[in-house]
Amino acid sequence: MLIETFTVGMLSTNCYVVNNPQTKEAIIIDPGLDLPIQAQQVFEYITKEKLKVKLIVNTHGHQDHISGDTIFQEKYNVPIYIHKYDSLWLENLKKTKYPAPILLEDNSLINFGEESLKVMLTPGHTPGSICLIGEKLVFTGDTLFARGIGRTDFHGSSIDDMKVSLQKLMHLPDYFLIYPGHGPSSTVIEEKRSNPFLNSDNSF
């Protein structure tokens, strides 16, 4: 599984293009563009690598993660995936000829090429926040950052749900790479050691 990261939008969202090097099939995770022109760097990479985009997936429904969905959908003629609890966020996007999004559930599988990502429902930042788990990695959206976590003071957020979700993530193997929705990548073991929100004595 090859991963290319593009930092987009005013909130520096990590937009990921993930592909299988054998089949060249790819997915786009969290295209949170502010302006359509910001998609050009992603288009150029996909063309250069001769990738075949199969779908777009949102780790949650906030604007800084979904605002480029329809730009890529129209370019590549692919569906949008999002957890059913956050699907209402997509109603404000530009209407396209495409049908309703494909709604994910906990333990859904996202398949492309010879790759597969498993959906883990991790509410807290939003009710439908998800993480995407691969063989040795996890895309954590705005649930878990390097030395931080997503905000829990929005409408629909929950501190209690976030605590449960973080514990679920900490049961992943220590060597797992973490690709968050903002900021640098990390590992599970590094977050166990250095993330103050994972300290059992921290009441945040």
Order of alpha helices (4+ residues) and beta strands (2+ residues): beta-beta-beta-alpha-beta-alpha-alpha-beta-beta-beta-beta-beta-beta-beta-beta-alpha-beta-beta-alpha
